[in-house]
Structures are given as C-alpha cells and as structure tokens.
C-alpha cells in the first residue's frame, strides 16, 4: 500500500493553479467579442447594461429589420438597413443613453466579430478581406442592450 504525503506547499500551489484556471474560464465565458477590423464606421464600445432587453411596453411594436447589400469595387459593400418601428439616434460621441423603445443604433458583425456600430440606416463597409463572409446587423437600444432583432447576409469579396 502506497501512502501519498502532500505537504502544505504543494497543496497551496495546487489550489492557486486551480483558482487561476477557474478565473480564466469565467473570463473567457463572459467576454464578448469586440475585436474590430478596418472599416469606415464608429468603433464599438462595451455594453453599459445587462444584455437582456427591457420588456416591450404595451402599444409598442417590436422593430423589424431587413438589409440590402450592394458590392462596390472589389472590397467595399454599400449597406442599407430597412427598418420598421425603429429610429436611428445618436452619433457615437453623444449617443442617447438608456432604453427608449423604438430608438437606438445598430451593431455590425463580420464573421461573428463585432466590428462597428452605426447610427444611420446607410453605411459603407470598406477594406473587406477577400473571401466569403457573414455580415450580421443587430439593433440595439442607446445603452447597447440588444433588441434581439437582426438580419444577416453572405458576402463574397473577390
């Protein structure tokens, strides 16, 4: 029969390693992808509130979103957002804070990574890398809380 003897130093090192791995795992799970790539749009900022939307009050319809994308040149895309029950507000510097139903901005994702936020229904994506990409647009309140209303489209850059 073997007897394992663990001294206090080994126990503390093991506990420290376990704690570090646990904290790293939690950070990775909670981290939102906010890496940005080159574009002519506002840089994204971190959310200032919970990611759950506020309850839609009576008498307000949930916004609707559609997207029309036209490729220009070899690395540019002209994007038009068609919305119902939604008004773009703010400019990225002095944007509206809080939750006002039917108002806000849009978060732009390319291949799953947030690259920008826009405060107008038309914008241009430039310097797109060659290849096939997934463009997704999600409507958000002024405090970045998502409406959970989105549109997506595949892009092919030659």
C-alpha positions as a Markdown table, in Angstrom:
| # | Residue | x | y | z |
|---|---|---|---|---|
| 1 | Unk | 0.0 | 0.0 | 0.0 |
| 2 | Unk | 1.4 | 3.4 | -1.0 |
| 3 | Unk | 0.9 | 6.4 | 1.1 |
| 4 | Unk | 0.9 | 9.8 | -0.5 |
| 5 | Unk | 2.1 | 12.7 | 1.6 |
| 6 | Unk | 1.1 | 16.1 | 0.5 |
| 7 | Unk | 2.8 | 19.0 | 2.2 |
| 8 | Unk | 1.3 | 22.4 | 2.7 |
| 9 | Unk | 3.4 | 24.0 | -0.1 |
| 10 | Unk | 2.1 | 21.5 | -2.7 |
| 11 | Unk | -1.4 | 22.0 | -1.5 |
| 12 | Unk | -1.2 | 25.8 | -1.8 |
| 13 | Unk | 0.4 | 25.6 | -5.3 |
| 14 | Unk | -2.3 | 23.2 | -6.5 |
| 15 | Unk | -5.1 | 25.4 | -5.1 |
| 16 | Unk | -3.6 | 28.5 | -6.7 |
| 17 | Unk | -3.4 | 26.8 | -10.1 |
| 18 | Unk | -7.0 | 25.6 | -9.8 |
| 19 | Unk | -8.1 | 29.1 | -8.9 |
| 20 | Unk | -6.3 | 30.7 | -11.8 |
| 21 | Unk | -7.8 | 28.2 | -14.3 |
| 22 | Unk | -11.3 | 28.8 | -12.9 |
| 23 | Unk | -11.0 | 32.6 | -13.1 |
| 24 | Unk | -9.6 | 32.4 | -16.7 |
| 25 | Unk | -12.5 | 30.1 | -17.7 |
| 26 | Unk | -15.1 | 32.5 | -16.3 |
| 27 | Unk | -13.5 | 35.5 | -18.0 |
| 28 | Unk | -13.5 | 33.7 | -21.4 |
| 29 | Unk | -17.1 | 32.7 | -21.0 |
| 30 | Unk | -18.3 | 36.2 | -20.1 |
| 31 | Unk | -16.1 | 38.1 | -22.6 |
| 32 | Unk | -17.9 | 39.5 | -25.7 |
| 33 | Unk | -16.0 | 39.6 | -29.0 |
| 34 | Unk | -15.3 | 43.3 | -29.6 |
| 35 | Unk | -12.4 | 42.9 | -31.9 |
| 36 | Unk | -12.5 | 45.4 | -34.6 |
| 37 | Unk | -11.3 | 45.3 | -38.1 |
| 38 | Unk | -10.8 | 48.1 | -40.6 |
| 39 | Unk | -13.9 | 50.0 | -41.6 |
| 40 | Unk | -15.3 | 53.5 | -42.0 |
| 41 | Unk | -17.6 | 53.2 | -39.1 |
| 42 | Unk | -17.6 | 54.0 | -35.4 |
| 43 | Unk | -15.5 | 51.7 | -33.2 |
| 44 | Unk | -17.7 | 49.6 | -30.9 |
| 45 | Unk | -17.9 | 50.3 | -27.2 |
| 46 | Unk | -18.6 | 47.9 | -24.4 |
| 47 | Unk | -22.2 | 47.5 | -23.2 |
| 48 | Unk | -23.2 | 49.6 | -20.2 |
| 49 | Unk | -26.1 | 47.4 | -19.1 |
| 50 | Unk | -27.3 | 43.9 | -19.0 |
| 51 | Unk | -27.6 | 42.0 | -22.2 |
| 52 | Unk | -31.3 | 41.3 | -21.8 |
| 53 | Unk | -33.7 | 43.7 | -23.4 |
| 54 | Unk | -36.2 | 45.6 | -21.5 |
| 55 | Unk | -39.8 | 44.4 | -21.6 |
| 56 | Unk | -41.6 | 45.9 | -24.6 |
| 57 | Unk | -44.3 | 48.2 | -23.3 |
| 58 | Unk | -47.9 | 47.9 | -24.3 |
| 59 | Unk | -48.7 | 49.8 | -27.6 |
| 60 | Unk | -45.1 | 49.5 | -28.9 |
| 61 | Unk | -44.4 | 47.0 | -31.7 |
| 62 | Unk | -41.1 | 45.2 | -31.9 |
| 63 | Unk | -38.8 | 46.7 | -34.6 |
| 64 | Unk | -38.3 | 44.8 | -37.9 |
| 65 | Unk | -35.1 | 44.8 | -39.8 |
| 66 | Unk | -34.1 | 43.9 | -43.4 |
| 67 | Unk | -30.8 | 44.6 | -45.2 |
| 68 | Unk | -29.9 | 45.5 | -48.8 |
| 69 | Unk | -26.2 | 45.0 | -49.6 |
| 70 | Unk | -24.6 | 46.1 | -52.9 |
| 71 | Unk | -20.9 | 45.2 | -53.6 |
| 72 | Unk | -18.9 | 48.2 | -54.9 |
| 73 | Unk | -15.4 | 47.9 | -56.3 |
| 74 | Unk | -13.6 | 44.8 | -55.1 |
| 75 | Unk | -13.5 | 45.4 | -51.3 |
| 76 | Unk | -16.5 | 47.7 | -50.5 |
| 77 | Unk | -20.1 | 47.0 | -49.6 |
| 78 | Unk | -22.9 | 49.6 | -49.6 |
| 79 | Unk | -25.3 | 48.6 | -46.9 |
| 80 | Unk | -28.9 | 49.9 | -46.5 |
| 81 | Unk | -30.9 | 48.9 | -43.4 |
| 82 | Unk | -34.7 | 48.9 | -43.9 |
| 83 | Unk | -36.5 | 49.2 | -40.5 |
| 84 | Unk | -40.0 | 49.4 | -39.2 |
| 85 | Unk | -40.9 | 50.7 | -35.8 |
| 86 | Unk | -37.3 | 51.9 | -35.3 |
| 87 | Unk | -35.5 | 55.2 | -35.5 |
| 88 | Unk | -31.7 | 55.6 | -35.6 |
| 89 | Unk | -30.5 | 58.1 | -32.9 |
| 90 | Unk | -27.1 | 59.2 | -31.6 |
| 91 | Unk | -23.8 | 59.7 | -33.3 |
| 92 | Unk | -21.4 | 57.6 | -31.3 |
| 93 | Unk | -20.0 | 60.6 | -29.3 |
| 94 | Unk | -23.1 | 61.9 | -27.7 |
| 95 | Unk | -25.4 | 58.9 | -28.1 |
| 96 | Unk | -28.7 | 58.6 | -26.4 |
| 97 | Unk | -28.3 | 56.6 | -23.1 |
| 98 | Unk | -30.8 | 54.3 | -21.6 |
| 99 | Unk | -33.7 | 52.4 | -23.1 |
| 100 | Unk | -36.2 | 54.3 | -25.3 |
| 101 | Unk | -38.4 | 51.8 | -27.2 |
| 102 | Unk | -38.2 | 52.2 | -31.0 |
| 103 | Unk | -34.9 | 54.1 | -30.9 |
| 104 | Unk | -31.2 | 53.2 | -30.9 |
| 105 | Unk | -28.4 | 52.2 | -33.2 |
| 106 | Unk | -27.1 | 49.0 | -34.9 |
| 107 | Unk | -24.2 | 46.7 | -34.1 |
| 108 | Unk | -22.3 | 45.4 | -37.1 |
| 109 | Unk | -20.7 | 41.9 | -37.0 |
| 110 | Unk | -18.5 | 40.4 | -39.7 |
| 111 | Unk | -17.9 | 36.7 | -39.4 |
| 112 | Unk | -19.2 | 36.7 | -35.8 |
| 113 | Unk | -17.0 | 39.6 | -34.6 |
| 114 | Unk | -18.4 | 43.0 | -33.8 |
| 115 | Unk | -16.6 | 45.5 | -36.0 |
| 116 | Unk | -18.6 | 48.7 | -35.6 |
| 117 | Unk | -21.8 | 50.4 | -34.5 |
| 118 | Unk | -23.8 | 52.6 | -36.8 |
| 119 | Unk | -26.2 | 55.5 | -36.1 |
| 120 | Unk | -27.7 | 55.7 | -39.6 |
| 121 | Unk | -29.6 | 53.4 | -41.9 |
| 122 | Unk | -26.9 | 53.6 | -44.7 |
| 123 | Unk | -23.2 | 52.9 | -44.4 |
| 124 | Unk | -20.3 | 51.6 | -46.4 |
| 125 | Unk | -18.0 | 48.7 | -45.3 |
| 126 | Unk | -14.6 | 49.2 | -46.8 |
| 127 | Unk | -11.3 | 47.2 | -46.9 |
| 128 | Unk | -13.1 | 43.9 | -46.7 |
| 129 | Unk | -10.8 | 40.9 | -46.9 |
| 130 | Unk | -11.2 | 38.6 | -49.9 |
| 131 | Unk | -13.3 | 35.5 | -49.5 |
| 132 | Unk | -16.8 | 34.7 | -48.2 |
| 133 | Unk | -18.1 | 36.5 | -45.1 |
| 134 | Unk | -21.2 | 36.5 | -42.9 |
| 135 | Unk | -22.5 | 40.1 | -42.3 |
| 136 | Unk | -24.9 | 40.4 | -39.4 |
| 137 | Unk | -26.6 | 43.5 | -38.1 |
| 138 | Unk | -28.4 | 43.7 | -34.8 |
| 139 | Unk | -30.5 | 46.6 | -33.5 |
| 140 | Unk | -29.6 | 47.9 | -30.1 |
| 141 | Unk | -31.0 | 50.4 | -27.6 |
| 142 | Unk | -29.0 | 53.6 | -26.8 |
| 143 | Unk | -27.3 | 51.8 | -23.9 |
| 144 | Unk | -26.3 | 48.9 | -26.2 |
| 145 | Unk | -28.9 | 46.4 | -24.9 |
| 146 | Unk | -29.9 | 44.3 | -27.9 |
| 147 | Unk | -33.5 | 44.3 | -29.2 |
| 148 | Unk | -32.8 | 40.7 | -30.4 |
| 149 | Unk | -33.8 | 41.9 | -33.9 |
| 150 | Unk | -31.2 | 41.1 | -36.5 |
| 151 | Unk | -30.6 | 40.5 | -40.2 |
| 152 | Unk | -27.7 | 38.7 | -41.9 |
| 153 | Unk | -26.4 | 38.1 | -45.4 |
| 154 | Unk | -23.5 | 36.3 | -47.0 |
| 155 | Unk | -20.9 | 38.5 | -48.8 |
| 156 | Unk | -18.4 | 37.3 | -51.4 |
| 157 | Unk | -15.4 | 39.6 | -51.8 |
| 158 | Unk | -13.3 | 38.9 | -54.9 |
